[in-house]
Amino acid sequence: MRTVDPAKHAAKRHAIVDAAAGCFAEKGFERTTTADICRAAGISSGSLFHYFPSKRAVFTAIFTDDAAETADRLETAAKTDDPLAALLDVVTDLAGQVAHPAVVRLVLEAAAQAARDDEFAELIQRNDRAMRDGLAVLVARADAAGQIDPGVAPRAVAGWLVGLLDAMISRASLDPDLDLAGELAILRTILIRFLRPVSPPDGG
């Protein structure tokens, strides 16, 4: 009986998901076929269906895998000794990722798919909640360390941080010549000024 090497299986699955992401970004969910994915991944249809039962399953995997990677990143960041620096790094890194043209197109495709697929919509909502929860942990740690305005509510702040990421997607979708480095520098400045401790008023 042939045994499956978990590392090789995971690597192959990852390669298929990456190839499929490129197809979906270029052609959209509806126009992408399993044959397109197989060509991009350099595999047969039998190999594809060994890993995924359908095109929809491959599309879904893009977003489940991304959510898992983001969760790992947030968990690692929450263990650092400088939670504010970790928070700034995570948000700006995520903003840089979502502003990539292929990612923007995938996010727009995900929104369209969520509008017609309730189960997929629930997945996207869970991913959003998980990101908010992870960011809220970082905000709370920065608060406990005295690094930010103690008057902020971690979950509310996390919601606004996710909103800024959404805004970056919108900016990138409307401006193909977006100066990403400049935008990320501005975003970081906004975050610092938003979160910095507020000096008490002078007495007397």
C-alpha positions as CSV (number, residue, x, y, z in Angstrom):
1,M,0.0,0.0,0.0
2,R,1.5,3.3,-1.1
3,T,1.8,5.9,1.7
4,V,1.2,9.6,1.1
5,D,4.0,12.0,2.0
6,P,2.2,14.8,3.8
7,A,4.8,17.4,2.9
8,K,4.7,16.6,-0.8
9,H,0.9,16.5,-0.7
10,A,0.7,19.9,0.9
11,A,3.2,21.4,-1.5
12,K,1.3,20.1,-4.5
13,R,-2.0,21.3,-3.1
14,H,-0.4,24.7,-2.5
15,A,1.0,24.8,-6.1
16,I,-2.5,24.1,-7.5
17,V,-4.1,26.8,-5.4
18,D,-1.5,29.3,-6.5
19,A,-2.0,28.4,-10.1
20,A,-5.7,28.6,-9.8
21,A,-5.5,32.0,-8.1
22,G,-3.7,33.4,-11.1
23,C,-6.5,32.0,-13.4
24,F,-9.3,33.4,-11.3
25,A,-7.6,36.8,-11.1
26,E,-7.2,36.9,-14.8
27,K,-10.5,35.4,-16.1
28,G,-12.8,35.5,-13.1
29,F,-14.6,32.6,-11.4
30,E,-17.3,32.0,-14.0
31,R,-15.0,32.1,-17.0
32,T,-12.2,30.0,-15.5
33,T,-12.5,26.3,-16.2
34,T,-10.9,23.3,-14.5
35,A,-8.9,22.8,-17.8
36,D,-7.5,26.3,-17.3
37,I,-6.4,25.4,-13.8
38,C,-4.8,22.1,-14.9
39,R,-2.9,23.9,-17.7
40,A,-1.6,26.6,-15.3
41,A,-0.6,24.0,-12.7
42,G,0.8,21.5,-15.2
43,I,-1.3,18.6,-14.0
44,S,-4.0,16.3,-15.4
45,S,-7.7,16.7,-14.6
46,G,-7.4,13.4,-12.6
47,S,-4.7,15.0,-10.4
48,L,-6.8,18.1,-9.9
49,F,-9.8,16.1,-8.7
50,H,-7.6,14.1,-6.4
51,Y,-7.0,17.3,-4.4
52,F,-10.2,19.2,-5.0
53,P,-13.7,17.9,-5.9
54,S,-14.7,21.0,-7.9
55,K,-13.6,24.4,-9.3
56,R,-15.6,26.0,-6.4
57,A,-13.5,24.0,-3.9
58,V,-10.3,25.3,-5.4
59,F,-11.6,28.9,-5.3
60,T,-12.7,28.5,-1.7
61,A,-9.3,27.1,-0.8
62,I,-7.6,30.3,-1.9
63,F,-9.5,32.2,0.9
64,T,-9.3,29.5,3.6
65,D,-5.5,29.3,3.0
66,D,-5.1,33.0,3.1
67,A,-7.1,33.3,6.3
68,A,-5.0,30.6,7.9
69,E,-1.8,32.4,6.9
70,T,-3.1,35.7,8.3
71,A,-4.2,34.0,11.5
72,D,-0.7,32.6,12.0
73,R,0.8,36.0,11.3
74,L,-1.4,37.7,13.9
75,E,-0.7,34.9,16.4
76,T,3.0,35.4,16.0
77,A,2.7,39.1,16.2
78,A,0.7,38.9,19.5
79,K,3.7,37.2,21.1
80,T,6.2,40.0,20.5
81,D,7.5,42.3,23.1
82,D,6.5,45.4,21.1
83,P,2.8,45.0,20.3
84,L,2.4,48.4,18.7
85,A,5.3,47.9,16.3
86,A,3.8,44.4,15.5
87,L,0.4,45.9,14.9
88,L,1.8,48.6,12.6
89,D,3.8,46.0,10.7
90,V,0.9,43.6,10.3
91,V,-1.5,46.2,9.0
92,T,0.9,47.8,6.6
93,D,2.0,44.3,5.3
94,L,-1.6,43.2,4.8
95,A,-2.3,46.5,3.0
96,G,0.6,45.9,0.7
97,Q,-0.7,42.5,-0.1
98,V,-4.3,43.5,-0.8
99,A,-3.2,46.3,-3.0
100,H,-1.5,43.9,-5.4
101,P,-3.5,43.9,-8.7
102,A,-4.1,40.1,-8.7
103,V,-5.3,40.2,-5.1
104,V,-7.6,43.1,-5.8
105,R,-9.2,41.1,-8.7
106,L,-9.6,38.1,-6.5
107,V,-11.2,40.1,-3.7
108,L,-13.7,41.5,-6.3
109,E,-14.4,38.0,-7.5
110,A,-14.9,36.8,-4.0
111,A,-17.5,39.6,-3.4
112,A,-19.4,38.6,-6.5
113,Q,-19.3,34.9,-5.5
114,A,-20.5,35.7,-2.0
115,A,-23.5,37.5,-3.5
116,R,-24.7,34.3,-5.1
117,D,-23.3,31.7,-2.7
118,D,-24.5,31.9,0.9
119,E,-22.0,29.2,2.1
120,F,-19.1,31.1,0.6
121,A,-20.4,34.4,2.0
122,E,-20.3,32.8,5.5
123,L,-16.7,31.8,4.9
124,I,-15.7,35.4,4.0
125,Q,-17.6,36.7,7.0
126,R,-15.8,34.2,9.3
127,N,-12.4,35.3,7.8
128,D,-13.3,38.9,8.4
129,R,-14.3,38.2,12.0
130,A,-11.1,36.2,12.6
131,M,-9.0,39.1,11.3
132,R,-10.8,41.6,13.5
133,D,-10.3,39.3,16.5
134,G,-6.6,39.0,15.9
135,L,-6.1,42.7,15.4
136,A,-8.2,43.4,18.5
137,V,-5.8,41.2,20.5
138,L,-2.8,43.3,19.3
139,V,-4.6,46.5,20.1
140,A,-5.4,45.3,23.6
141,R,-1.8,44.2,24.1
142,A,-0.6,47.6,23.0
143,D,-3.1,49.3,25.3
144,A,-1.9,47.1,28.2
145,A,1.7,48.1,27.4
146,G,0.8,51.8,27.6
147,Q,1.7,52.3,24.0
148,I,-1.6,53.7,22.7
149,D,-4.5,55.9,23.8
150,P,-6.1,54.1,26.7
151,G,-9.4,55.4,25.7
152,V,-9.7,53.3,22.6
153,A,-11.9,50.1,22.4
154,P,-9.8,47.3,20.9
155,R,-12.6,45.7,18.9
156,A,-13.8,49.0,17.5
157,V,-10.3,49.9,16.5
158,A,-9.8,46.5,14.9
159,G,-13.0,47.2,12.9
160,W,-11.5,50.5,11.6
161,L,-8.2,48.8,10.8
162,V,-10.1,46.3,8.6
163,G,-11.9,49.2,7.1
164,L,-8.6,50.8,6.1
165,L,-7.6,47.6,4.4
166,D,-10.8,47.6,2.5
167,A,-10.1,51.2,1.5
168,M,-6.7,50.2,0.2
169,I,-8.4,47.6,-2.0
170,S,-10.8,50.2,-3.3
171,R,-7.9,52.7,-4.0
172,A,-5.9,50.0,-5.8
173,S,-8.9,49.0,-7.9
174,L,-9.6,52.5,-9.1
175,D,-6.0,53.6,-9.6
176,P,-3.8,51.2,-11.6
177,D,-0.8,53.6,-11.2
178,L,-1.1,53.7,-7.4
179,D,2.1,54.7,-5.6
180,L,2.0,51.7,-3.2
181,A,5.1,52.7,-1.2
182,G,3.7,56.2,-0.7
183,E,0.3,55.0,0.2
184,L,1.7,52.6,2.8
185,A,3.8,55.3,4.3
186,I,0.7,57.5,4.7
187,L,-1.3,54.6,6.1
188,R,1.4,54.0,8.7
189,T,1.3,57.7,9.7
190,I,-2.5,57.6,10.0
191,L,-2.3,54.6,12.3
192,I,0.4,56.2,14.5
193,R,-1.6,59.4,14.9
194,F,-4.8,57.6,15.5
195,L,-3.4,55.3,18.2
196,R,-0.9,57.5,19.9
197,P,-1.6,58.3,23.6
198,V,-3.4,61.6,24.2
199,S,-1.6,64.0,26.5
200,P,-3.7,65.1,29.5
201,P,-4.7,68.7,29.5
202,D,-2.6,71.2,31.4
203,G,-3.8,71.7,34.9
204,G,-4.4,75.1,36.6
